[in-house]
Amino acid sequence: MWIAAGGVVALVLLCVGAGFLGTAAPQTRHTNYRSAVGAQQPNGVMTLSGVDIAYTDSGGSGPVLLCLHAIGHGARDFEDLSRRLSPQYRVVALDFPGQGRSGPDGEPASATRYAGLLAQFIERLDLRSVTLLGNSIGGATAIRYAHKHPERVRALVLCDTGGLGEPTAISRIFIQGFVQFFAAGRRGAFWYPWAFDRYYRKVLLADSAREERERIVRSAYEIAPVLEQAWRSFARADENLLPLLPDVRCPVFLAWARQDFVLPLKSAEPYFSRFRRYHVETFDGGHAAFLEDADRFEGALRAFLQATASDEH
């Protein structure tokens, strides 16, 4: 099951109902808030399939860690992690289309679409051996890329990744509720920023993630279209990752936030064993351990990266 029922889900459904019953007054559109979530002082902008993709690159000759953010987030999620790991590791992070400082995309958001763009990005940077760190849809993107390009991927670090479960009739109802919620935001429903703020207080729980959460909430109207598109994709059979997992050859580190209500551990955990080589650790937080439990996450990540490096020798 993709998501768990709870107070926030009830709030979303209630707001959607209210939006249908009343008029959703168009709101002033702000087009600068999402850039604050994206690549700060980007190293470059790369045009891939007509989409301008902003990215950061810490540089150096160390092993490459390429970071992929959750839907509606951006490369700034990984600023602190990059500072912690550089210069021992070369940390690269990009903004997915329509998020952060990247341009809009003519194709709807999905892990499949993002994996195609990621393949071009890795090819253009000539990255021969990467560890992919993906959060939520970023994790799903990483799995898809690793499945198709095993020769390029040293390891996967999956943080609260979507697609690890069998969609059910109940989960589809909840997904549709969120689709309608984000669609209301796209239309400019007056109540949407307030409801989105309440929702995100449950997504990123820790005080250490407060500043990033507030930046995301300020961009609520701007990112509503990609959130709507991504959540539509979550219900599609072709976005289910389970058939791919046994063919992922590289080591996999599953780093899960214990309080995640969107992608709860108990729903995903039964499917972890479908990976050939995997390691699981849990952390405090709601959806992104690298933001919410940064010290513990750094230690666990370093241990995993060192172990995978040893395996190659």
N, C-alpha and C positions, 0 to 999 in steps of 0.2 A: 504494500500500500504506500502510495507516494506521500501522503500527508496525514497528520493526525487531527482528529476533531478537538476542539477546545474553545475557550472563550474568544480568542482572536478570530477563529474561523466563523464563529457565530456573529461577531462584530462585522466581519466582511460581508456575510450574507445579509445581515440587517441593513447595512449601508447600501448594498446593491438594490435591495428591495425598496429602500427609501428613494434611491435614485430613479427607479422605474415609476414610482408613484408620483414624484414631483418633477419639476423642470430642473434640469442641470444647467444652471446659468453659466455661459462661457466665461472663462477667467482670463486675465491678462497672462500671456505666455512669456515666460522668462527663458532666455536661451543661453544664459551664461553660467547657471548653477552647476550643471553636470561637469563642466570642465574642472571644477575644484576637486572632483572625485577621481579624475583621470591622471594621466602621466604629467607630473609637474616637471617643468624644464625638460621636455621630451628630447631624447637624443636624435629623433628623426620622425618623419611621417612617411610611411610607405604606402603606395597605391597598389592595392590588390583587388583584382576583378572590379575595378572602378571605385573601390572604397578606400578612402584615406585613413590609414591605421596609424595612430600615434603610439609610440613605445619608448621605454627607458631601457638603458643598458649600462650596467655598472662598469663594464669593460674588464680587462684583465685576461690572464691566460688560464685561470682556474676552470674546473668543471662547470658546465652551464646548467643553471636552474632557471627554467622558463615558467613564469607564473601566469595563470589564467584565472580571471576573477569571476565572481558570481554575477548573475544577471542584474543590471542596474548599478553595478559597482564600477570599479576602474582600477587602473594600475597603482593608484595611490594606496590601495589596500596593502601593498607589499613594500612600501617605503621603509618601514621599520625593519622588516625581515632582511631587506637588501643591506641596510646599514650594519645589521648584526653579522651577516655572512661575508660581506666584502672585506678585503680583496681575496679571501681564500676561495670564494666562489664567484663566478660571473653570473649576476642575477639580471635577467631580462624580464620585463613585464609589459604587456600591451593592453590597449583599450579596445574592447570589442566594438563593432560598428554601432553608431548611435549612442555610445556611452563614453564618459570621460571626454577626451579631446579628439576622438575619432569621428569621421564623417558618417552620414547616414548610409544605409544600405538599401538597395532596391529589392533585396530578398528578405523574407521574414526570418527572425531570429530563431535559431535552433542549434543543437549541438552538432548536427550534421553539417549545417552551413558553416559554423565556426571551425570545424575540423578541416574543411576544405580551404578556408582562408589561412588557417594555421600551417597547413602543408606548404602553401606559397611563402608564408612568412619565414619559416625555417629554411626553405630552399634559398630564398633571397639573402638571408644572413649567413648561409653556408654553414649551418650548425650540424655537425656530423654525429654528435652523441650528446643527447640532452636528457636531463631529468625534468619531467613535466610535473608541476604542482598545480592542481586544479581545484577550485572551490565551487561546489554546486554544479551549475551548467558548465563551468570551466573544467571540472573533473570529468564530466561526461564527454566533453570535447577531447580531453587528454586520452581517455580510453579509446575513443574512435580513431584518433590519430595513431596511437600505439598499435592498434589492431591492424591498421593498413600499412604502417611504416615501421615494422619492428626493428629494422636495422638502424634506425635513427634514435631509438629511445633506450636510454640506459636504465631508467626506473620511473615509476609513477608514485606521486604523493597525492592521495585523494582525500580531500577535506569535505565531508558531508556532501557526497556526490549524488546527483539525481540519476534515475534510470536503473537503480539496483533493486528491482522488485517487479512483481507481476501487477500490472494495472487491474483494478477491479471495478465493478459497477459503482461501489461507494466512492472509491478514490476519484473516479471520473466526475462524479457529482461535485465533489469538493474542488477539483481542478476547474470545472466550469464556473463555480462560484468565484474563484480568483480571477479567471479570465474576464468575467463580467465586472468585477471590481476594478481591474486595471483598465478595462474599456471605458468605464465611467471616468477614470482619471484622464484618459486620452480625450474624452469629450469635454473635460473641464468642469466636472461636477463640483459644486461649491464645498461639499463636505469632504472631498477626497484628501486634501492635505492633512486634515485632522485625523482621519481614519488611517491614512498611510503612516503617520507618526506613531499611532498606537500599535499598529501592526509591526513596525520596525523596532519598537522597544522590546518586542518578543523575539525578533530575529537576531539582533545583536544585543545581548543582555549585559555584558560586562561594562563597567565604567571605563575601562581602558579603551573600549571601542566607541565611546560616546561621541568624540569629535567626528569620526568617520560616519557614524550613524546620522548625526545632525547634517552633515554635508549631503548625504544621500537623501534624507527627508526633504531638504530644501529643493532638491531637483525632482520632486515627486511628479509634477506634471510633465516634465521633459522626458523622463524615462518610462512613463506609463506605456507608450506604444511598444517598446521592446519587451517590457514585462508581459504585456498582453500576448504578443507573438510567441514568446518563449513558453508561457504557460499553455497556450494552445498546443504547442508541440509536445508537451509532456504527456498528453493523452493519446498521441499517435503510436500505433503499433510499431512503426519503423524506427521510433526513437528509443525503444526498449533495448537496453544494452546486454541483457542476460545471455543471449546467444553468442556474444563476442568474448565473454570473460574467459572461457577455457583456452582460448587461442592467444591471450595476452602472455607473451613469453617472459617479460622482464619482472623483476621484483616489484611488489606493490606495498606501499605503506598507507594504511587506512587510518587517518587521523580524524576522529569524530568528536564533535561537541556533544556533551552528555545531555544538555537541555534543549537540543534541537527539536522543535515541534513541527517544522516544515518537513524535514527528512529524519525522522527519529531512528536512533540506532537499532531499536528492537525490530523495526520494519526491514532495514537493510541487512542486518547482521546475518540472517540465515543464508544469504547469497554470497557472502565473502569467500566461502570455501570453493567457489567456482573458479577463483583465480588459482593458478598453479603455485605461485610463491607469494605469500602475503604475510603482513604483520599488522596487528591492530593495537592502537592505543586510544584511550579516551581522555578528553580534556574538559575543563570548565568552559561553559559558554553556550551560546545559542545556535551558531551556524558557522563560525570561522575561528578555529582555535589559534591560528597565527596572529589574530587581532586580539582575542579575548583571554588567552592563556599563553602569552608570548614567550615567557621565560621557559616554561616546561616544553612548549612546542619547539623552541630553538634547540634545546638539548636533545629531544627525541629525533628531530630532523637531522641534526649533525651525526648522531649515532647511526641512523639509517644510511645516510650518504656515505659515511666512512665504511660501513659494512658492504654496501654495494660496490664501492671502489675496490675493496679487498677481494670481492668475488671475481673481479675481472683479472686479477693477477694470479 
